Amino acid sequence: VVEAMDEVTQRTERERRSSIAAVEAARSLAARRRVEAESAAVAAKAEAAEAARARTAAIEEAARTKELLAEERVARRTAEEGHAQAAEAARTRAAEAARLSNLLEEEKAA
């Protein structure tokens, strides 16, 4: 009977130690997973911040491009207006030269 009780006591002690080891292993695994999850969260935050910076840079670049295109349109319009004014001035000078030439011809004929 004593041997049977000792056997039961030893088996109970082994089971208790096995249960303690299983709980410690589970705690250790949970701690590792928690550290991994925290690391993943930090990495995700860093990636999100980088994506936000890239988005901001892209928006700024698009704004600069839009501004440059607007400046180019203004410059082109100004150049076209300048060409139109120069052409009008040339026509005016040509008309004045023709008028003066006609007057000179009339004076010679008179």
C-alpha positions, 0 to 999 in steps of 0.5 A: 500500500505504501509503495502504491501511495509512493507511486501515486505521489511520484506520478502526481509530482511528475504530472504537476512538474509537466503541467508547470513546464507546459504553462511556462512554455506557453507563457514563453511562447506568448511573450515571444509572440507579443514581442513579434507583434509589437515589432510588426506594429512598429514596422507597420507604423514606420511603413505608414509614415514613409507612405505618407511622406511619399504621398506628400512628396508626390502631391508637392511634385504634382503641384510644382508640375501644375505650376510650371505648366501654368507658367509655360502657358502664360509664357506661350500666350505672352509670346503669341501676343508679342508676335501678334503685336510685332506683326501688327506693328510691321503691317502698320509700318508697311502701310505707312511706307506705302502711303508715303511712297504713294505721296512721293509718286503723286508729288513727282507726277505733279 
